[in-house]
Amino acid sequence: MRLEGKVAIITGGSLGIGLETAIRFAKEGAKVAIAGRGLTALEEAASLIRNVSSEVMTAQVDVQAKSQVDRLVDEVIERWGAVHILVNNAGICGLSSFLDITEKDWDEHMNVNLKGAFLAGQRVAREMMERGTGGSIIHMSSVNGIKAEAMQAHYNVTKGGMNLLSMSMALELAPYGIRVNALCPGFIETRLTKSLIDDPRAIADYVKTIPMGRVGQPEEIADAALFLASDESRYMTGHNLVVDGGQVIKLA
Ligand SMILES: NC(=O)c1ccc[n+]([C@@H]2O[C@H](COP(=O)([O-])OP(=O)(O)OC[C@H]3O[C@@H](n4cnc5c(N)ncnc54)[C@H](O)[C@@H]3O)[C@@H](O)[C@H]2O)c1
């Protein structure tokens, strides 16, 4: 068991990549707290995680709200005494041409994807420092944080920001044994990408941009998250780990 005795918080843990990561961590012995906005989705996710572990808790949290993020961390500490792993996974991705992005859309992307990661990262890092436990913080970034994709300027900027947030936190938190890394998935089959996957012609064209010739699965990102959470990556911090079937290395 690679995470035996560890306590992990996974934001956006009720669906997609977050849920698969929660299941993977639970299989490896972690106590897992999943946070998300929808109660029903959280309960359904918890019942799936309970198939592999009884040590699971759910919290209805909007990561944009500091008070809700603080309450989540308080509840986890009260129940399990520490936090060793944080996965800042909650995220949204709208599609809009640059000229049509509204101020509301812009703010929402910044607040959920970037401010949410800052709030949870800062609070959890303080706990890790005070308890002297060290830990691993993982930002679920994207290849869109490395290269720009049309129709997603607001999303691209949040993921580029997450990569810099990871490096900035890694620099300051390394002396306390806290590692901070970004995981950059390519195109993964989840609710977020469903509309493209459900369009046979569009997805066939899109897959041509991926050297490995297929889209990724949430389990493949969960495996990389497990590596970053575990001691196997103990000398890695401030790194962007790309898991994308080769998509970003392609020039044309
Ligand atoms: N699917 C992909 O191709 C892909 C690629 C690169 C990066 N990512 C990133 O991975 C992460 C997970 O994406 P996914 O594909 O599993 O999407 P998803 O839509 O299936 O899941 C997103 C999760 O985030 C939660 N969430 C959204 N807004 C929230 C908020 N304000 N507060 C709390 N929780 C909130 C949702 O409830 C859900 O649990 C996102 O950060 C996304 O940007 C996804």
The ligand as an SDF file (V2000), in Angstrom:
LIG
                    3D

 44 48  0  0  0  0  0  0  0  0999 V2000
  -10.9670   16.1330  -18.9510 N   0  0  0  0  0  0  0  0  0  0  0  0
   -9.8870   16.6670  -19.5070 C   0  0  0  0  0  0  0  0  0  0  0  0
   -9.6170   16.4720  -20.7130 O   0  0  0  0  0  0  0  0  0  0  0  0
   -8.9380   17.5000  -18.6960 C   0  0  0  0  0  0  0  0  0  0  0  0
   -7.7110   17.8320  -19.2750 C   0  0  0  0  0  0  0  0  0  0  0  0
   -6.8030   18.5990  -18.5540 C   0  0  0  0  0  0  0  0  0  0  0  0
   -7.1290   19.0300  -17.2800 C   0  0  0  0  0  0  0  0  0  0  0  0
   -8.3290   18.6980  -16.7430 N   0  0  0  0  0  0  0  0  0  0  0  0
   -8.6150   19.2030  -15.3950 C   0  0  0  0  0  0  0  0  0  0  0  0
   -8.9270   18.1450  -14.5240 O   0  0  0  0  0  0  0  0  0  0  0  0
   -9.8240   18.6070  -13.5140 C   0  0  0  0  0  0  0  0  0  0  0  0
  -11.0110   17.6630  -13.4400 C   0  0  0  0  0  0  0  0  0  0  0  0
  -11.6780   17.6920  -14.6850 O   0  0  0  0  0  0  0  0  0  0  0  0
  -12.6870   16.5490  -15.1790 P   0  0  0  0  0  0  0  0  0  0  0  0
  -12.4320   16.3700  -16.6120 O   0  0  0  0  0  0  0  0  0  0  0  0
  -12.6690   15.3810  -14.2630 O   0  0  0  0  0  0  0  0  0  0  0  0
  -14.0610   17.3650  -15.0650 O   0  0  0  0  0  0  0  0  0  0  0  0
  -15.4800   17.0330  -14.4100 P   0  0  0  0  0  0  0  0  0  0  0  0
  -16.3850   18.1030  -14.8900 O   0  0  0  0  0  0  0  0  0  0  0  0
  -15.8380   15.6130  -14.6590 O   0  0  0  0  0  0  0  0  0  0  0  0
  -15.1830   17.2310  -12.8570 O   0  0  0  0  0  0  0  0  0  0  0  0
  -14.9430   18.4980  -12.3270 C   0  0  0  0  0  0  0  0  0  0  0  0
  -15.1090   18.4340  -10.8320 C   0  0  0  0  0  0  0  0  0  0  0  0
  -14.8820   19.7470  -10.2860 O   0  0  0  0  0  0  0  0  0  0  0  0
  -15.9610   20.0650   -9.4190 C   0  0  0  0  0  0  0  0  0  0  0  0
  -16.1540   21.5080   -9.3370 N   0  0  0  0  0  0  0  0  0  0  0  0
  -16.3870   22.3880  -10.3400 C   0  0  0  0  0  0  0  0  0  0  0  0
  -16.5430   23.6330   -9.8380 N   0  0  0  0  0  0  0  0  0  0  0  0
  -16.3830   23.5280   -8.4940 C   0  0  0  0  0  0  0  0  0  0  0  0
  -16.4110   24.4490   -7.4170 C   0  0  0  0  0  0  0  0  0  0  0  0
  -16.6600   25.7670   -7.6210 N   0  0  0  0  0  0  0  0  0  0  0  0
  -16.2050   23.9980   -6.1540 N   0  0  0  0  0  0  0  0  0  0  0  0
  -15.9740   22.6890   -5.9310 C   0  0  0  0  0  0  0  0  0  0  0  0
  -15.9230   21.7620   -6.9020 N   0  0  0  0  0  0  0  0  0  0  0  0
  -16.1390   22.1830   -8.1640 C   0  0  0  0  0  0  0  0  0  0  0  0
  -17.1610   19.3400  -10.0180 C   0  0  0  0  0  0  0  0  0  0  0  0
  -18.1800   19.1860   -9.0510 O   0  0  0  0  0  0  0  0  0  0  0  0
  -16.5130   18.0140  -10.4180 C   0  0  0  0  0  0  0  0  0  0  0  0
  -16.4360   17.1490   -9.3100 O   0  0  0  0  0  0  0  0  0  0  0  0
  -10.1910   20.0460  -13.8920 C   0  0  0  0  0  0  0  0  0  0  0  0
   -9.4010   20.9330  -13.1360 O   0  0  0  0  0  0  0  0  0  0  0  0
   -9.8190   20.1260  -15.3540 C   0  0  0  0  0  0  0  0  0  0  0  0
   -9.4950   21.4280  -15.7610 O   0  0  0  0  0  0  0  0  0  0  0  0
   -9.2450   17.9440  -17.4040 C   0  0  0  0  0  0  0  0  0  0  0  0
  1  2  1  0
  2  3  2  0
  2  4  1  0
  4  5  1  0
  4 44  2  0
  5  6  2  0
  6  7  1  0
  7  8  2  0
  8  9  1  0
  8 44  1  0
  9 10  1  0
  9 42  1  0
 10 11  1  0
 11 12  1  0
 11 40  1  0
 12 13  1  0
 13 14  1  0
 14 15  2  0
 14 16  1  0
 14 17  1  0
 17 18  1  0
 18 19  2  0
 18 20  1  0
 18 21  1  0
 21 22  1  0
 22 23  1  0
 23 24  1  0
 23 38  1  0
 24 25  1  0
 25 26  1  0
 25 36  1  0
 26 27  1  0
 26 35  1  0
 27 28  2  0
 28 29  1  0
 29 30  1  0
 29 35  2  0
 30 31  1  0
 30 32  2  0
 32 33  1  0
 33 34  2  0
 34 35  1  0
 36 37  1  0
 36 38  1  0
 38 39  1  0
 40 41  1  0
 40 42  1  0
 42 43  1  0
M  CHG  2   8   1  16  -1
M  END
$$$$
